[in-house]
Amino acid sequence: MENEYSQNREMGDIVTLKENGYGFIKGPDHNLIFFHASKLLSATFSKLKRGTKVEYEVVNGSNGPVATNIIVVHDIEVERKIRKQRGDK
């Protein structure tokens, strides 16, 4: 997960999930940010729930901000523990 430590990442909560693979994240400023399942780096869309905490990057889409490189926060914490145990930086 090389994008895990990007300088421009934000934290938010999944607030809307649609059956066709898209949804919205409520960002730190309470704005809604569109996302598509294809931008998930961890977890699958079917395993997401409302309230799931995620970390992501925001890019400008044609209709406003879009989340990309989305990682479920729990998965980030597990990855960091594994790296620490292995002695990785």
N, C-alpha and C positions, 0 to 999 in steps of 0.2 A: 504494500500500500504506500507507494511513494508520495502520493498527494496528501497523506495524513498530516504532515507537518507544514503545510503551506502557510504563509504569513497572512493570507487574506481569507481565512476560513471563519464562518459564523456558526453559532449554535441556534437551534430552533426546535419546534415541536411540530409533528405532523398533525394537521387539523382537518384535512379533507382527503379522502381516498375515493377514486372513481374506478369502476370495474374495468375500464378500458386502459388502465395503466398510468393514469396521471393523478396528481393531487396538488395540495398546497401545504406549504410550511409556514408557520407563523414565526417570523424572525425576531431578533432582539428588540427591534423598534416597533414590533407588533404589526408590521406590514406583511401581507400575504405574498409568498414567493412560489411561483409555479414550478412543478417538477414533473419529469416523466420517469417511468420505471427504468428506462435504458440508462439513466444517469446514476443508478445505485451501484456503488462499489462493493458494498457488503449487504447481506440479507437479500431476500427476494421480495418483490412487491406484495406477494400473497401473505408474507409474514409480518408486514407492517400493520400497525394499529394506530388509531387516533391517540395522540399523546406520546408517541414514540419520540424520544429525543435523538436528534441527528446533528451532525456537523457537515458543512457543505461550503462550496464556493458559489458566489453569485456572478453571473454573466448577464450582459444585456441581450435580451431576446427581441424579436420584432414587435412583441406586444408588452414589453416591460421586463422586469428582472426574472431570471430563471436560475434555479439551483442546479448545480452540476457537481460531480465527484462527491456524491452523498454517502456518508458512512454513519451507520447506527452507532450512537455513543457507546453502548455496551461493547460492541465489536472493537472499537478503538481501545478501550481499557484492557480488553483481553489481549489484543495484539501487543500493547505496550508491556504487559506483564510477561508475555512470552519472550519478547525481545530482551527484557531485563534479565530474565532467568538464563537466557542463552549468552548474555554478556554483550549483546549488540548495542549499538548506540542509537 
